[in-house]
Amino acid sequence: MLSLSFLVSTVYGTTGIDISAAVSQSTFSCLKGLGHSFAIPRGWCSYGGFDSNVLNNIKNARAAGFSYVDTYMFPCRG
């Protein structure tokens, strides 16, 4: 008698967005409705300056229901 075994692996993943421009709360709400679960707005630009959109993007993402909000920054010695 021949017996076959199968190993099944379940992979769980989430999708999110990386933001480098101003995003409104309504746009974040739309993205949340599309299934995105996290948002990562830019906090520091590659040329070495603060991104003035970051604080409003964080606030708008949280207000739209995103539980996971982080920021990314480009290190710059300049």
C-alpha positions in Angstrom: 0.0 0.0 0.0 1.4 3.4 -1.0 0.9 6.3 1.4 1.5 9.9 0.5 2.0 12.7 2.9 1.7 16.4 2.1 3.1 19.2 4.2 1.0 22.3 3.9 2.3 25.6 5.0 0.2 28.6 5.6 1.7 32.0 5.0 0.1 35.0 6.5 0.9 38.4 5.1 -0.2 42.0 5.4 -0.1 44.9 3.0 0.6 48.4 3.8 1.6 51.7 2.2 4.8 53.7 2.1 4.0 57.4 1.8 6.3 60.3 0.5 3.6 63.0 0.0 0.7 64.5 1.9 -2.2 62.1 2.2 -5.7 63.1 3.5 -7.7 61.2 6.1 -10.3 60.3 3.5 -7.6 58.8 1.3 -6.2 56.8 4.3 -9.8 55.6 5.0 -10.1 54.4 1.4 -6.7 52.6 1.6 -7.8 51.0 4.9 -11.0 49.9 3.3 -9.0 48.2 0.5 -7.3 46.0 3.1 -4.1 47.8 4.0 -3.2 47.4 7.6 -0.2 49.6 8.1 1.2 53.0 6.9 4.7 54.2 6.8 5.1 57.9 6.0 8.5 59.4 5.2 9.9 61.5 8.1 13.2 62.6 6.7 14.0 63.2 3.0 16.9 61.8 1.1 18.4 65.3 0.6 18.7 65.7 4.4 15.6 67.6 5.4 12.6 67.1 7.5 9.4 66.0 5.6 6.8 68.6 6.7 4.0 66.2 5.8 5.0 63.5 8.3 3.1 64.7 11.3 -0.2 65.2 9.4 0.2 61.9 7.7 0.6 60.1 11.0 -2.4 61.9 12.5 -4.5 61.2 9.4 -3.6 57.5 9.3 -4.4 57.1 12.9 -7.7 58.9 12.5 -8.6 56.7 9.6 -8.2 53.6 11.8 -4.6 52.4 11.1 -3.3 50.8 14.2 0.2 50.4 12.9 1.8 53.6 11.8 5.6 54.1 11.7 7.9 56.4 9.8 11.0 56.0 7.7 14.0 58.3 7.4 17.0 58.6 5.1 20.2 59.0 7.1 22.2 61.9 5.9 25.4 63.4 7.2 24.6 66.7 5.5 
